[in-house]
Each structure stands twice: as C-alpha cells, then as structure tokens.
Amino acid sequence: MTGMVGALVNVGPGSSVALPALFAPNEHAAKRFIEFFTANIRNPHTRKAYARAAANFSIWCDQNGINELRTIEPVHVAAYIETLLTRLSAPSVKVQLAGIRMLFDWLVVGQVVAGNPAASVRGPKYSVKKGKTPVLTAEEARALLDAIEPVSLIGLRDRAFIALMVFTFARVGAVLKMRVEDVYVQGRRTWVRLHEKGGKLHEMPCHHNLDEYLHAYLERAQIAGGGKVALFRTVQGRTGVLSVRSMTQSDAYRMIGRRAVEAGIPTKIGNHSFRATGITEYLRNGGKLEIAQQMANHESARTTGLYDRRNDQVSLDEIERIRI
C-alpha cells in the first residue's frame, strides 16, 4: 500500500498501524508520531480512529505528490476533507479531521512543523437532536428479561448483565470492566461501582430487580467475595463453568442478539440499546433530565437528551390519526 512503510505502531491491544510514509523520513517526526498515539491518547477507541485518520491522510498525500510534512497547507487538508465527503458520512469526516488536527497540534508543540495546516479547516456541519440507537419499550425490555430462564448459570449471568445496563444506564464497556468487588452493600442497599471513561468511578444504588438478579448470579456462580476477579466472565464451552476470561463487547453483542431472538423481539438492538431504553423510561415516568444526566455520568445534559426517545411514541400516536 502506498503512503505506508513497514514499521508498526501499537495503537491498542492486538492492534497496530504501519508508520505512515509522510512521517517516516524525519526521525523527529516519526518519534513524535509514535508518542502521540502511545503517550498522549489514552482511550483505545480514539487511538484507533485517529491512527486510521493519519494513515489515510498520508496515503492521500502520497497519491497527490505531497511527500513532506512542511509543505502541507490548509488547502491540502481542505481538499482531502472534500474528498472524504464523497464517500463518508459527516460524523465520520469530523472524526478524521479531528484526528489530523490533534496530530498536527502535537507536531507543532514538538517543533516538527511551524503551524497546524488543519487548524483553519472547517469540517462539515452536522447537528443531531436524537440518537440513532435502537431502543426497546418498557414492555419489550421486561419481556426480554423474563424470557431468560434463570435455571442455568449462563441465564443468570445474562439476565444480570442486561438488567445492569437497563437500570443503571451504564455503557457496556463500564459493565465489562467490573470486578466482583464492584457489587457491594452500603446502608443495607446493594450498590454497583462502574468503571467509566477516563478512569472515572461512578457508583449507583441498585434497583430492587437488579439487586435480586445480581445476587442470584453471584450465588450460583459462587464468586461472591471474589474481590478483583471479573464479574461477567465467559463460560468454558458447554461445561457451564465460568472461565477466568472477562466477556468482550463482541461476546455481549452476540449474547444480546441471541436473547432478543429468543424473546421474539424483532428490533435489531445492540449493547447501547439498554442505556437509551433505561433513560427513556426513567424520563417517561417523571424523572428529571439533570438527574438522568448524573445517573448516566454524562458531562452534558445535551448528551443525555440524545437518549430521550419519548417523542417516538408521540409520533406513532399522531400517525395513527391518519384513518384511511
């Protein structure tokens, strides 16, 4: 592939990217490039996305005869962004531009280049007032939980896993990072400790249903008091015995899809659906947006508002007024 060289840069567990040719000739630039992804960006998802953005931009520069970092100008970055808009959505293009802009900021600070050619380039306008995550109604969420037979260890694990996301508005990543010690009793009430983005710990009391589901799982799995061992783990084949390996996001996605089919739910839901489902039902039953923001551990109430899907039902009710 043009625009790339052989050296690999680790951008996350099990993932690496070849050092782009645009940065390779200059030893100082190559070092700063590697430091940007290994020392400056901590979130693995952001690291992968920005590494992809840098690699793609390097390939485009190579194809257009731009071989030196110091010769790149705002017009080049702008032309690249226009090219991306012909094949990518506006949000994806904004991520690509953000990655390029941050990388050049890092190079400017490291005195690799004099100025940031992406600083003055404007990305595409994009405004969203409602998220795209598929959500379940309260009835569907209840049916999904009730359809999971609590007779096996796997059933108890899956029910507790889904309920935890529904009743705490937790991201799947935060749930997967939980250890047994993150389920604890305080003031005669069960609490959970969620490991959110940026190393933040978010603690919440359990809904009475979640309390029941978690303790049923812990007792059957015989891991209560297990301290730092993973809370939600894979099962060894068909043995029904927990392994030492924590579930992954892919494991959770497959499990949720399987449970939805078994419950007869046609909506194509994913790991994030339960966050939106819980927030929507909380607000529908009189909850306050600012409290939902706190429960979801969002920095902004605007972000929480994207999960509010109460207007979906209003729209459906109005559509049925067309009696033909």
N, C-alpha and C positions, 0 to 999 in steps of 0.2 A: 504493500500500500504506500503510495506516495505521501510525502508530508510527515512520515513517521520514521524513527530509527529504532535500532534493536534494544537499547537499554529499557528495562521495565521499571516503572514506578508503582509501588504498592499503594493502592488507594482504598484499601479496606480488606477485611478478612476474605481470602480466597479471590481477590480481585486486583488486577493491576492494569496499567496502561503503558504503552510504549512512549518513551520520551519523544515529544514532537520534534521534527527536524528544525522547526523555527527557533527552538530554544537550545538545540544541541551544539551548534558551532561555538557559542560563547560559554566558556566554563562557568563563569559567574552567573550567567542567566540560567544555565542548567541547574546549578546549585539552588538558586532562588526558586526555580520552578518546583523542585523536589521539596524544598522547605515549605512552600505554600500549601502543599497537599498533606504533608506529614506533620508539620508543626502548627500551622495557622488554622486549619479547618478540622474540627473535632467530630462533627456529625458525619457518619459514614455515608448517608444518602446524599448529602450535599457534596461531599468529596467526590463521589462517583459522578454526579451530574456535572460538576464543574470540570472534572478531568475530561469528560466526554466533550464538553464545550470547547476546551482548549485544544484537544486533539482535532476536532472537526474544523476549527478555525485555522489551525496550522495546515491542514490538508488543502483548504480553500486558498490560503495564501500561496502555497506551493504551486497549485494549479494556475494561479494568476501571476506567477513570476515575482512574487514578493518573498524574498529569502532572508531579509534582515529585520530584526525587531525595530531598529531605529528608523527604518524607512516607512513604518506603518503610520498612516494618518487617519483622522476621523472619517474621511471619505471612504477609506477602505473598509472600515468597520461598518459604516452605514450601508455600503454596497453588499456586504456579507449578510447583514440583517435582512435586507430586502430579498436576497436570495432565499433565506430561510423561510420567509413569509409565504413563499410559493408552495412549500411542502409541509410546514409545521403550523400548529395552532398558535395563537397569540401568547397564551401562557407558557408554552414550550420555548418560544423565541425569547420571551422575557427572561427565562431561566438561563438560556445560552448567553444573552447579553450580560446578565448579572455576573456570570462566571468569568467572562472575558474582562469585564470592568474591574472586578475584585483582583484578578490575577495581575493586571497591569498596575493597579494601585500598589500591589506588593512589590512589583518590579521597580516602580518609581521610588518607593521608600528604600529599596536596596540599591538605588543608583545604577540600575541596569539601563533604564531609559529615562529621558528627561521629563517626559509628560505622558499622561494617560490618553491614548487616542480614542478610547471608548467613553471617556467621561462626558463628552458633549453629545453623544449619540443617543437619541431618544428611542425608546422601544415602542412597540405597538400599544395603542390604548386598549385596555381590557377592563371591564367592570362587571362584577358578578354580585348579585344580591341574594342568590340562593344556591346552595351547594348542589352538586350532581350525584352525591352518594345516594344509592337506593335505600329507602327506609321501610320499616315494617309498621303496620298499625299495632296498637296495643294488643288487639285480639290475635294477630299473627305472631307477635313475639311470645304471647302466653301459650299459643298452640305449639310453637317451636319448642319451648322449654318442657311442656307437658308430653310432647311426643318422644322425648328422650327417656327410655326406660331406665330407672335408677336401680337396676339389679346387677349391673356389672361395674367394674372399676372404670372402664372407659366411658360408660354412660354417665357416671357420677362426675368424672373429670370434665367431660364435655359440657354438662349442664352447669357446673360451677364456673367454667371458663366463659361461657356465653352470658350467664347471669352477671358475672363481674363487670363485663363491658356494658351491659344494659343499665345496671343500677348505679354505676359509678361514672359513666360517660368516659371510661378510660380508653386510651389508644391501645391497640393490640400490642405495640412494642413495649408499652409500660407493663402490661399484664405478663408478657413473656419473660420479662426481667425479674419478676417477683420470686422471692425465696419463701420458704415455709415460715420463716420468722416475720415475714411481712403481713401475716394474718395474726392478729393479737387481740387480747381483751383489755379494755380500758374503761373504767367506770361501769362495769357489768355489761358492756356492749362490745361486740366484735368490731374491730377496725381493720382496714387494709392500708398498706403503705405502697404507693405506686411510684415507680422509678420513671419520671418523665424526662423530656428532652433537656439537654444541658446539665444533666446530673441532678436535677431538682427532685426532691422527695415531696410527694403530695399524699396527705393522709385523710381518709374519709371514714365515717362510721358506716356500717353495713345496713342495708335494707333488711327487714326481717326474713324475706325469702332468700336473699343472698347469704345471710348468716346460716340458715339451715342447709343450703346447698354446699357451702364451703366446708362446714364441719362434717357433713355426711361423706364428702370426698376425702377429707383428711383422715377420718376414722377408718374408712375402708382401705385406703392406701397405706395406712399405718405409718404415716410420715409426720404426724403431729409432734411438735417439739423437735423437728428435724433441722432447725436452725437455718444454715445457709444453703441447704440443698434446694434445687429448683422446685418451685411449686407445681408447675404444669409440665409434666415430662411425657416423653413418648413411651409407648408400650413395646416390649420385646416381642416382635412377631405376633403370633396368636396365643402366646402364653398367658396374657392378661396381667403380666408382671411389669411394673414400671422400670424403665431403663434409667440411666443416670443422665441422659441427654435431654436438655430442655427442648420443648416444642419450638419450631420455627414459624415464621409468618406463613410460609407455604403449607406447613402442616395444619395450621389454624384455618387457612383458606379452604383447604380440601375438606377438613372436618365440617366446617360451616356449610359448605355446599352440599355435602352428603346429608347432613341433618336437615337442611331445608327441603331436600327432595323427599326424605322420609316423612316429613311433616306435611307434604303436599303444598308447599309454598312455591308458587311459580316465579316470584320476584327474584332476579339474579342478585343476591346480596353478597357482601364481602366482609372482610374484617372490620371495616369502618362503619358499616351499616348500623351497628348497635349503638355507637356513640350518637349518631343522628336520631335514632329511634328513642333512646332514653331522654335526650334533651327535648325533643318534640313533645313527648308525652308529659314530661315534667311541666313544660310551659302550658300545655293544653289544660292541665289540671290546676292552673292558678299559680304556678311557680313564677318567680321573678327572673328576668334576663340577667341581672347583675349577680344573682346567686348562682344561676346556671353557669355563668362565666367562671365564678370561683370554683364550682364543683368540677368543671371541665378543665380547670387550670389553664385557661386561655389568657393571653396578655391583653386582648381587646374584646369588648363586648360585640364588636362588629364580626369578629371571627365566630363567636358563639351564634350570632344571628344567622350565619350561613347554614347552620344545622337545624334551624327552626323551620319545620315543614308544615306548620298548621294551615297555611294558606292553600296547600294542596287539596285538603278536604273541602275548603270553601269553594275552590274552583270546580271540583267534581259536583258539589251540590248545585252550583249555578248552571253547569252544563245540563243537568237533568231537567232544568226548567224548559229546555227546548223539547216540547212534547209534540213530536211529529209521528 
